[in-house]
Amino acid sequence: MMNRRDFILGSITLTMLGSPLFSARAEQLEKRNLVVILLRGGMDGLTAVPPRDPILASHRPDIMVENTLPLNADFDLNPRLQEFHKCWKEGKASICHATNIPYTMRSHFEGQDVMESGGRTPFALSTGWLGRGIHAANLDGLAISLPMPLLLRGPTSVDNYYPTYLNAPSLDMMQSVHASYPADSLLAQTMGKVISRPVSMMKSTSSRDAHDLARAASRMLAKPDGPRVAVFDIEGFDTHASQGGDEGEHADKLADYDLILSRLKQGMGDAFDNTVIVTLTEFGRKLDQNGGNGTEHGYGTAVLLAGGLVKGGMVHADWPGLQKKHLFEGQDLNATMDARSIYCSAMATCFQVDFEQLKRDVFWNEPLVDLTDQLFV
């Protein structure tokens, strides 16, 4: 059982998948990286990317973000997103606002299942939209994770490996073990897979610190024979109390995201220019602050896009406004864009597969909008 405090505090984890060594098709393509950063708990788009609207301040007198970073005439950025702002000014970051997955019932466990599965009904699917996308693009490969997150589970079995030591056994030792089993045995086949992996995938880290995980991921993603998909998982956005504005619980979690972005950009070098980094969360927060200077579960939120494959310096939104008549159920920022359109477009760009094929094979021909040319280069 997980108590609520454990759920809020959480941790940061990393999963990587998709080495070109494990896909003939991938070997023939320009290596493009897709990084998904899960922001569990309900990232508040109105705190991360506050609109320049006096209505917001009137509903949040004690948790208003004050010392914002400027974006354009309509929106600002939370001051803890310093690296994102640098990417914005360099033309390597953009935002989709007033968006979310098609889930409105405000349950973390249902919402997180739907955000990973890509469906509409909680707990109805055993695969995730990213796993199905990788399969549709014929890029199945190695996953470094235990257990495999729902987001990455696909229609077919994926080689799943979790190194439990800081340094893997030597190649000589593994070859000796491999030779001790009959060639046609399952154990021999499994050991053969392990031996064939690139050295970069044979090491792990015991740290769950954002700095260490992002630094390790950046080195692996930068390698031509390294993984091309990474999933970071940040928990703790469920700020029912002490949410804060410029500082506080929510700002601290945004800073975790920003640190991951900073370390990826720094460590990947030129490979950052062939990368898309996209956020994913289950829902936003209500417009009104509550009695504990926090916010309750809401609906519409924002998606942050970064990387050299992003058309930068833009806020994409069919902005509904914050007047009560335009709010979802009279209390939340409404969502006017299905976030799955963003994710399908990101996969089309990074996996170099037609958007319509992914829409059909991954999202069952749901009425998603092709944003590939609008969002990505």
KEKE-566956 format. One record per residue (C-alpha): residue number from 1; residue in three letters; z, y, x. Coordinates in pm, whole numbers. Layout:
<atoms>
{atom NUM; 'ALA'; {Z; Y; X}}
...
</atoms>
This chain:
<atoms>
{atom 1; 'MET'; {0; 0; 0}}
{atom 2; 'MET'; {-72; 357; 116}}
{atom 3; 'ASN'; {166; 635; 20}}
{atom 4; 'ARG'; {43; 986; -47}}
{atom 5; 'ARG'; {177; 1132; 278}}
{atom 6; 'ASP'; {-7; 870; 484}}
{atom 7; 'PHE'; {-322; 950; 287}}
{atom 8; 'ILE'; {-290; 1324; 357}}
{atom 9; 'LEU'; {-204; 1300; 727}}
{atom 10; 'GLY'; {-454; 1030; 809}}
{atom 11; 'SER'; {-638; 1023; 1140}}
{atom 12; 'ILE'; {-978; 1066; 1299}}
{atom 13; 'THR'; {-1197; 763; 1365}}
{atom 14; 'LEU'; {-1549; 701; 1494}}
{atom 15; 'THR'; {-1818; 444; 1417}}
{atom 16; 'MET'; {-2152; 426; 1600}}
{atom 17; 'LEU'; {-2466; 231; 1511}}
{atom 18; 'GLY'; {-2833; 192; 1587}}
{atom 19; 'SER'; {-2917; 131; 1952}}
{atom 20; 'PRO'; {-3295; 120; 2008}}
{atom 21; 'LEU'; {-3238; -204; 2196}}
{atom 22; 'PHE'; {-3174; -375; 1863}}
{atom 23; 'SER'; {-3481; -255; 1674}}
{atom 24; 'ALA'; {-3844; -287; 1774}}
{atom 25; 'ARG'; {-3937; 2; 1548}}
{atom 26; 'ALA'; {-3671; 227; 1697}}
{atom 27; 'GLU'; {-3805; 163; 2046}}
{atom 28; 'GLN'; {-4138; 313; 1939}}
{atom 29; 'LEU'; {-3990; 635; 1793}}
{atom 30; 'GLU'; {-3866; 955; 1944}}
{atom 31; 'LYS'; {-3488; 916; 1951}}
{atom 32; 'ARG'; {-3328; 1137; 1688}}
{atom 33; 'ASN'; {-2955; 1123; 1622}}
{atom 34; 'LEU'; {-2781; 1146; 1285}}
{atom 35; 'VAL'; {-2409; 1224; 1285}}
{atom 36; 'VAL'; {-2216; 1215; 957}}
{atom 37; 'ILE'; {-1867; 1368; 951}}
{atom 38; 'LEU'; {-1660; 1253; 654}}
{atom 39; 'LEU'; {-1406; 1514; 541}}
{atom 40; 'ARG'; {-1172; 1305; 328}}
{atom 41; 'GLY'; {-942; 1460; 72}}
{atom 42; 'GLY'; {-1174; 1721; -75}}
{atom 43; 'MET'; {-1299; 1994; 159}}
{atom 44; 'ASP'; {-1264; 2336; -5}}
{atom 45; 'GLY'; {-1604; 2501; 17}}
{atom 46; 'LEU'; {-1450; 2831; -95}}
{atom 47; 'THR'; {-1220; 2828; 209}}
{atom 48; 'ALA'; {-1478; 2702; 458}}
{atom 49; 'VAL'; {-1756; 2933; 337}}
{atom 50; 'PRO'; {-1602; 3201; 113}}
{atom 51; 'PRO'; {-1838; 3413; -96}}
{atom 52; 'ARG'; {-1809; 3790; -82}}
{atom 53; 'ASP'; {-1681; 3808; -437}}
{atom 54; 'PRO'; {-1362; 3992; -543}}
{atom 55; 'ILE'; {-1304; 3725; -808}}
{atom 56; 'LEU'; {-1209; 3482; -529}}
{atom 57; 'ALA'; {-930; 3703; -394}}
{atom 58; 'SER'; {-790; 3761; -742}}
{atom 59; 'HIS'; {-747; 3386; -793}}
{atom 60; 'ARG'; {-613; 3318; -443}}
{atom 61; 'PRO'; {-380; 3603; -346}}
{atom 62; 'ASP'; {-175; 3391; -103}}
{atom 63; 'ILE'; {-441; 3167; 50}}
{atom 64; 'MET'; {-735; 3402; 86}}
{atom 65; 'VAL'; {-930; 3382; 413}}
{atom 66; 'GLU'; {-914; 3731; 560}}
{atom 67; 'ASN'; {-1053; 3744; 916}}
{atom 68; 'THR'; {-1382; 3580; 836}}
{atom 69; 'LEU'; {-1688; 3540; 1055}}
{atom 70; 'PRO'; {-1998; 3709; 906}}
{atom 71; 'LEU'; {-2293; 3501; 787}}
{atom 72; 'ASN'; {-2502; 3717; 555}}
{atom 73; 'ALA'; {-2464; 3970; 274}}
{atom 74; 'ASP'; {-2320; 3709; 36}}
{atom 75; 'PHE'; {-2111; 3466; 241}}
{atom 76; 'ASP'; {-1867; 3454; 532}}
{atom 77; 'LEU'; {-1729; 3171; 743}}
{atom 78; 'ASN'; {-1374; 3051; 803}}
{atom 79; 'PRO'; {-1254; 3185; 1142}}
{atom 80; 'ARG'; {-1159; 2835; 1260}}
{atom 81; 'LEU'; {-1529; 2739; 1260}}
{atom 82; 'GLN'; {-1604; 2921; 1585}}
{atom 83; 'GLU'; {-1844; 2665; 1730}}
{atom 84; 'PHE'; {-2030; 2632; 1401}}
{atom 85; 'HIS'; {-2069; 3011; 1401}}
{atom 86; 'LYS'; {-2215; 2999; 1753}}
{atom 87; 'CYS'; {-2464; 2736; 1638}}
{atom 88; 'TRP'; {-2543; 2957; 1338}}
{atom 89; 'LYS'; {-2627; 3250; 1564}}
{atom 90; 'GLU'; {-2838; 3024; 1785}}
{atom 91; 'GLY'; {-3039; 2906; 1486}}
{atom 92; 'LYS'; {-2887; 2556; 1494}}
{atom 93; 'ALA'; {-2662; 2555; 1186}}
{atom 94; 'SER'; {-2700; 2615; 813}}
{atom 95; 'ILE'; {-2501; 2560; 493}}
{atom 96; 'CYS'; {-2572; 2411; 153}}
{atom 97; 'HIS'; {-2328; 2563; -97}}
{atom 98; 'ALA'; {-2237; 2485; -458}}
{atom 99; 'THR'; {-2322; 2120; -402}}
{atom 100; 'ASN'; {-2157; 1781; -428}}
{atom 101; 'ILE'; {-2216; 1416; -503}}
{atom 102; 'PRO'; {-2249; 1338; -878}}
{atom 103; 'TYR'; {-1880; 1264; -934}}
{atom 104; 'THR'; {-1651; 1482; -1148}}
{atom 105; 'MET'; {-1336; 1281; -1227}}
{atom 106; 'ARG'; {-1113; 1414; -943}}
{atom 107; 'SER'; {-982; 1080; -810}}
{atom 108; 'HIS'; {-979; 1046; -431}}
{atom 109; 'PHE'; {-1030; 672; -431}}
{atom 110; 'GLU'; {-1313; 679; -683}}
{atom 111; 'GLY'; {-1472; 987; -527}}
{atom 112; 'GLN'; {-1464; 848; -175}}
{atom 113; 'ASP'; {-1619; 523; -292}}
{atom 114; 'VAL'; {-1901; 714; -462}}
{atom 115; 'MET'; {-1960; 950; -169}}
{atom 116; 'GLU'; {-2007; 650; 60}}
{atom 117; 'SER'; {-2200; 425; -178}}
{atom 118; 'GLY'; {-2433; 699; -300}}
{atom 119; 'GLY'; {-2413; 573; -656}}
{atom 120; 'ARG'; {-2273; 721; -975}}
{atom 121; 'THR'; {-2016; 461; -1079}}
{atom 122; 'PRO'; {-1705; 398; -865}}
{atom 123; 'PHE'; {-1669; 51; -711}}
{atom 124; 'ALA'; {-2002; -68; -853}}
{atom 125; 'LEU'; {-2177; -110; -516}}
{atom 126; 'SER'; {-2099; -306; -202}}
{atom 127; 'THR'; {-2337; -109; 22}}
{atom 128; 'GLY'; {-2350; 251; 139}}
{atom 129; 'TRP'; {-2633; 505; 131}}
{atom 130; 'LEU'; {-2648; 532; 510}}
{atom 131; 'GLY'; {-2651; 155; 554}}
{atom 132; 'ARG'; {-2931; 121; 299}}
{atom 133; 'GLY'; {-3118; 405; 469}}
{atom 134; 'ILE'; {-3094; 238; 809}}
{atom 135; 'HIS'; {-3219; -88; 655}}
{atom 136; 'ALA'; {-3507; 85; 473}}
{atom 137; 'ALA'; {-3610; 247; 801}}
{atom 138; 'ASN'; {-3592; -90; 981}}
{atom 139; 'LEU'; {-3337; 42; 1229}}
{atom 140; 'ASP'; {-3068; -223; 1182}}
{atom 141; 'GLY'; {-2851; -254; 1490}}
{atom 142; 'LEU'; {-2506; -265; 1637}}
{atom 143; 'ALA'; {-2200; -113; 1474}}
{atom 144; 'ILE'; {-1888; -42; 1679}}
{atom 145; 'SER'; {-1620; -51; 1412}}
{atom 146; 'LEU'; {-1354; -269; 1251}}
{atom 147; 'PRO'; {-1384; -297; 961}}
{atom 148; 'MET'; {-1734; -177; 877}}
{atom 149; 'PRO'; {-1707; 140; 662}}
{atom 150; 'LEU'; {-1873; 122; 320}}
{atom 151; 'LEU'; {-2103; 410; 416}}
{atom 152; 'LEU'; {-2273; 192; 680}}
{atom 153; 'ARG'; {-2287; -137; 493}}
{atom 154; 'GLY'; {-2644; -237; 420}}
{atom 155; 'PRO'; {-2829; -507; 223}}
{atom 156; 'THR'; {-2834; -735; 528}}
{atom 157; 'SER'; {-2566; -825; 777}}
{atom 158; 'VAL'; {-2525; -581; 1065}}
{atom 159; 'ASP'; {-2397; -688; 1407}}
{atom 160; 'ASN'; {-2038; -562; 1400}}
{atom 161; 'TYR'; {-1844; -527; 1724}}
{atom 162; 'TYR'; {-1508; -369; 1799}}
{atom 163; 'PRO'; {-1405; -366; 2168}}
{atom 164; 'THR'; {-1030; -414; 2187}}
{atom 165; 'TYR'; {-984; -327; 2552}}
{atom 166; 'LEU'; {-1046; -4; 2740}}
{atom 167; 'ASN'; {-1272; -197; 2979}}
{atom 168; 'ALA'; {-1486; -487; 2868}}
{atom 169; 'PRO'; {-1488; -818; 3057}}
{atom 170; 'SER'; {-1726; -836; 3351}}
{atom 171; 'LEU'; {-2082; -953; 3294}}
{atom 172; 'ASP'; {-2022; -1256; 3522}}
{atom 173; 'MET'; {-1722; -1362; 3313}}
{atom 174; 'MET'; {-1915; -1327; 2986}}
{atom 175; 'GLN'; {-2210; -1524; 3126}}
{atom 176; 'SER'; {-1975; -1801; 3234}}
{atom 177; 'VAL'; {-1823; -1819; 2888}}
{atom 178; 'HIS'; {-2170; -1814; 2734}}
{atom 179; 'ALA'; {-2283; -2105; 2951}}
{atom 180; 'SER'; {-1987; -2317; 2847}}
{atom 181; 'TYR'; {-2108; -2349; 2486}}
{atom 182; 'PRO'; {-2411; -2545; 2356}}
{atom 183; 'ALA'; {-2713; -2316; 2345}}
{atom 184; 'ASP'; {-2766; -2365; 1970}}
{atom 185; 'SER'; {-2402; -2304; 1874}}
{atom 186; 'LEU'; {-2287; -2001; 1679}}
{atom 187; 'LEU'; {-2044; -1907; 1957}}
{atom 188; 'ALA'; {-2324; -1911; 2215}}
{atom 189; 'GLN'; {-2544; -1697; 1992}}
{atom 190; 'THR'; {-2261; -1450; 1935}}
{atom 191; 'MET'; {-2183; -1426; 2307}}
{atom 192; 'GLY'; {-2553; -1377; 2375}}
{atom 193; 'LYS'; {-2554; -1074; 2149}}
{atom 194; 'VAL'; {-2254; -928; 2327}}
{atom 195; 'ILE'; {-2410; -979; 2671}}
{atom 196; 'SER'; {-2735; -811; 2560}}
{atom 197; 'ARG'; {-2561; -488; 2463}}
{atom 198; 'PRO'; {-2601; -183; 2684}}
{atom 199; 'VAL'; {-2311; -108; 2915}}
{atom 200; 'SER'; {-2244; 216; 2724}}
{atom 201; 'MET'; {-2141; 7; 2423}}
{atom 202; 'MET'; {-1908; -224; 2612}}
{atom 203; 'LYS'; {-1622; 22; 2640}}
{atom 204; 'SER'; {-1384; 168; 2388}}
{atom 205; 'THR'; {-1109; 426; 2374}}
{atom 206; 'SER'; {-762; 385; 2233}}
{atom 207; 'SER'; {-749; 752; 2137}}
{atom 208; 'ARG'; {-805; 888; 1788}}
{atom 209; 'ASP'; {-801; 1245; 1912}}
{atom 210; 'ALA'; {-1104; 1450; 1803}}
{atom 211; 'HIS'; {-1165; 1571; 2157}}
{atom 212; 'ASP'; {-1170; 1223; 2313}}
{atom 213; 'LEU'; {-1372; 1060; 2036}}
{atom 214; 'ALA'; {-1636; 1333; 2031}}
{atom 215; 'ARG'; {-1663; 1336; 2408}}
{atom 216; 'ALA'; {-1719; 958; 2415}}
{atom 217; 'ALA'; {-1970; 980; 2129}}
{atom 218; 'SER'; {-2164; 1261; 2295}}
{atom 219; 'ARG'; {-2220; 1056; 2611}}
{atom 220; 'MET'; {-2340; 755; 2412}}
{atom 221; 'LEU'; {-2565; 949; 2176}}
{atom 222; 'ALA'; {-2727; 1129; 2471}}
{atom 223; 'LYS'; {-2843; 802; 2628}}
{atom 224; 'PRO'; {-3202; 695; 2557}}
{atom 225; 'ASP'; {-3075; 338; 2500}}
{atom 226; 'GLY'; {-2760; 446; 2317}}
{atom 227; 'PRO'; {-2677; 452; 1946}}
{atom 228; 'ARG'; {-2858; 694; 1718}}
{atom 229; 'VAL'; {-2608; 704; 1431}}
{atom 230; 'ALA'; {-2245; 813; 1450}}
{atom 231; 'VAL'; {-1988; 851; 1172}}
{atom 232; 'PHE'; {-1668; 1048; 1223}}
{atom 233; 'ASP'; {-1395; 1017; 964}}
{atom 234; 'ILE'; {-1144; 1304; 932}}
{atom 235; 'GLU'; {-866; 1269; 676}}
{atom 236; 'GLY'; {-625; 1532; 550}}
{atom 237; 'PHE'; {-824; 1779; 338}}
{atom 238; 'ASP'; {-608; 1710; 31}}
{atom 239; 'THR'; {-416; 2037; 56}}
{atom 240; 'HIS'; {-208; 2059; -261}}
{atom 241; 'ALA'; {49; 2272; -75}}
{atom 242; 'SER'; {50; 2510; 221}}
{atom 243; 'GLN'; {-329; 2519; 228}}
{atom 244; 'GLY'; {-338; 2857; 399}}
{atom 245; 'GLY'; {-633; 3081; 461}}
{atom 246; 'ASP'; {-708; 3179; 821}}
{atom 247; 'GLU'; {-427; 2943; 927}}
{atom 248; 'GLY'; {-265; 2645; 758}}
{atom 249; 'GLU'; {-333; 2281; 676}}
{atom 250; 'HIS'; {-690; 2325; 559}}
{atom 251; 'ALA'; {-783; 2553; 848}}
{atom 252; 'ASP'; {-642; 2299; 1094}}
{atom 253; 'LYS'; {-870; 2030; 953}}
{atom 254; 'LEU'; {-1171; 2261; 973}}
{atom 255; 'ALA'; {-1075; 2315; 1337}}
{atom 256; 'ASP'; {-1088; 1935; 1391}}
{atom 257; 'TYR'; {-1444; 1935; 1258}}
{atom 258; 'ASP'; {-1532; 2233; 1477}}
{atom 259; 'LEU'; {-1390; 2064; 1787}}
{atom 260; 'ILE'; {-1601; 1756; 1724}}
{atom 261; 'LEU'; {-1908; 1978; 1688}}
{atom 262; 'SER'; {-1822; 2164; 2008}}
{atom 263; 'ARG'; {-1774; 1847; 2213}}
{atom 264; 'LEU'; {-2091; 1690; 2077}}
{atom 265; 'LYS'; {-2296; 1996; 2162}}
{atom 266; 'GLN'; {-2143; 2023; 2507}}
{atom 267; 'GLY'; {-2172; 1656; 2595}}
{atom 268; 'MET'; {-2512; 1575; 2448}}
{atom 269; 'GLY'; {-2707; 1834; 2644}}
{atom 270; 'ASP'; {-3074; 1836; 2549}}
{atom 271; 'ALA'; {-3016; 1548; 2303}}
{atom 272; 'PHE'; {-2836; 1794; 2074}}
{atom 273; 'ASP'; {-3176; 1945; 1999}}
{atom 274; 'ASN'; {-3283; 1609; 1849}}
{atom 275; 'THR'; {-2974; 1576; 1632}}
{atom 276; 'VAL'; {-2858; 1646; 1277}}
{atom 277; 'ILE'; {-2482; 1670; 1209}}
{atom 278; 'VAL'; {-2392; 1673; 839}}
{atom 279; 'THR'; {-2062; 1675; 649}}
{atom 280; 'LEU'; {-1966; 1457; 351}}
{atom 281; 'THR'; {-1668; 1497; 118}}
{atom 282; 'GLU'; {-1571; 1361; -224}}
{atom 283; 'PHE'; {-1523; 1692; -407}}
{atom 284; 'GLY'; {-1413; 2053; -365}}
{atom 285; 'ARG'; {-1100; 2234; -485}}
{atom 286; 'LYS'; {-1015; 2438; -793}}
{atom 287; 'LEU'; {-1070; 2812; -786}}
{atom 288; 'ASP'; {-705; 2897; -863}}
{atom 289; 'GLN'; {-427; 2850; -611}}
{atom 290; 'ASN'; {-135; 2647; -744}}
{atom 291; 'GLY'; {240; 2710; -730}}
{atom 292; 'GLY'; {266; 2550; -386}}
{atom 293; 'ASN'; {6; 2779; -229}}
{atom 294; 'GLY'; {-245; 2497; -233}}
{atom 295; 'THR'; {-532; 2391; -458}}
{atom 296; 'GLU'; {-594; 2097; -689}}
{atom 297; 'HIS'; {-895; 1867; -696}}
{atom 298; 'GLY'; {-1216; 2038; -801}}
{atom 299; 'TYR'; {-1591; 1979; -802}}
{atom 300; 'GLY'; {-1843; 2196; -615}}
{atom 301; 'THR'; {-1810; 2241; -239}}
{atom 302; 'ALA'; {-2024; 2308; 69}}
{atom 303; 'VAL'; {-2212; 2089; 316}}
{atom 304; 'LEU'; {-2227; 2202; 679}}
{atom 305; 'LEU'; {-2543; 2125; 878}}
{atom 306; 'ALA'; {-2569; 2161; 1255}}
{atom 307; 'GLY'; {-2791; 2043; 1540}}
{atom 308; 'GLY'; {-3126; 2131; 1689}}
{atom 309; 'LEU'; {-3321; 1965; 1405}}
{atom 310; 'VAL'; {-3164; 2205; 1153}}
{atom 311; 'LYS'; {-3345; 2520; 1042}}
{atom 312; 'GLY'; {-3061; 2753; 1122}}
{atom 313; 'GLY'; {-2906; 3072; 994}}
{atom 314; 'MET'; {-2940; 3008; 621}}
{atom 315; 'VAL'; {-2715; 2946; 321}}
{atom 316; 'HIS'; {-2904; 2731; 72}}
{atom 317; 'ALA'; {-2757; 2769; -276}}
{atom 318; 'ASP'; {-2842; 2816; -640}}
{atom 319; 'TRP'; {-2520; 3014; -659}}
{atom 320; 'PRO'; {-2353; 2982; -1003}}
{atom 321; 'GLY'; {-2093; 3253; -947}}
{atom 322; 'LEU'; {-1717; 3246; -1001}}
{atom 323; 'GLN'; {-1694; 3395; -1348}}
{atom 324; 'LYS'; {-1506; 3161; -1580}}
{atom 325; 'LYS'; {-1809; 3097; -1799}}
{atom 326; 'HIS'; {-1999; 2964; -1494}}
{atom 327; 'LEU'; {-1720; 2741; -1360}}
{atom 328; 'PHE'; {-1722; 2365; -1406}}
{atom 329; 'GLU'; {-1477; 2292; -1689}}
{atom 330; 'GLY'; {-1367; 2653; -1660}}
{atom 331; 'GLN'; {-1184; 2594; -1332}}
{atom 332; 'ASP'; {-1408; 2476; -1045}}
{atom 333; 'LEU'; {-1702; 2603; -847}}
{atom 334; 'ASN'; {-1996; 2431; -1013}}
{atom 335; 'ALA'; {-2237; 2208; -821}}
{atom 336; 'THR'; {-2600; 2305; -872}}
{atom 337; 'MET'; {-2747; 2081; -601}}
{atom 338; 'ASP'; {-2709; 1703; -576}}
{atom 339; 'ALA'; {-2578; 1649; -223}}
{atom 340; 'ARG'; {-2768; 1320; -206}}
{atom 341; 'SER'; {-3087; 1527; -179}}
{atom 342; 'ILE'; {-2946; 1667; 146}}
{atom 343; 'TYR'; {-2853; 1326; 284}}
{atom 344; 'CYS'; {-3183; 1167; 187}}
{atom 345; 'SER'; {-3367; 1455; 357}}
{atom 346; 'ALA'; {-3152; 1422; 669}}
{atom 347; 'MET'; {-3231; 1050; 693}}
{atom 348; 'ALA'; {-3601; 1116; 639}}
{atom 349; 'THR'; {-3593; 1362; 930}}
{atom 350; 'CYS'; {-3387; 1152; 1173}}
{atom 351; 'PHE'; {-3527; 809; 1085}}
{atom 352; 'GLN'; {-3883; 944; 1057}}
{atom 353; 'VAL'; {-3938; 780; 720}}
{atom 354; 'ASP'; {-4099; 930; 410}}
{atom 355; 'PHE'; {-3850; 1095; 175}}
{atom 356; 'GLU'; {-4000; 926; -131}}
{atom 357; 'GLN'; {-3954; 582; 26}}
{atom 358; 'LEU'; {-3588; 654; 97}}
{atom 359; 'LYS'; {-3537; 798; -249}}
{atom 360; 'ARG'; {-3677; 477; -396}}
{atom 361; 'ASP'; {-3513; 224; -163}}
{atom 362; 'VAL'; {-3177; 396; -112}}
{atom 363; 'PHE'; {-3114; 602; -427}}
{atom 364; 'TRP'; {-3306; 403; -693}}
{atom 365; 'ASN'; {-3552; 685; -763}}
{atom 366; 'GLU'; {-3283; 922; -885}}
{atom 367; 'PRO'; {-3422; 1274; -946}}
{atom 368; 'LEU'; {-3348; 1402; -597}}
{atom 369; 'VAL'; {-3527; 1702; -448}}
{atom 370; 'ASP'; {-3711; 1670; -117}}
{atom 371; 'LEU'; {-3541; 1930; 104}}
{atom 372; 'THR'; {-3681; 1797; 431}}
{atom 373; 'ASP'; {-3907; 2093; 508}}
{atom 374; 'GLN'; {-3656; 2343; 373}}
{atom 375; 'LEU'; {-3358; 2224; 579}}
{atom 376; 'PHE'; {-3500; 2060; 893}}
{atom 377; 'VAL'; {-3762; 2123; 1160}}
</atoms>
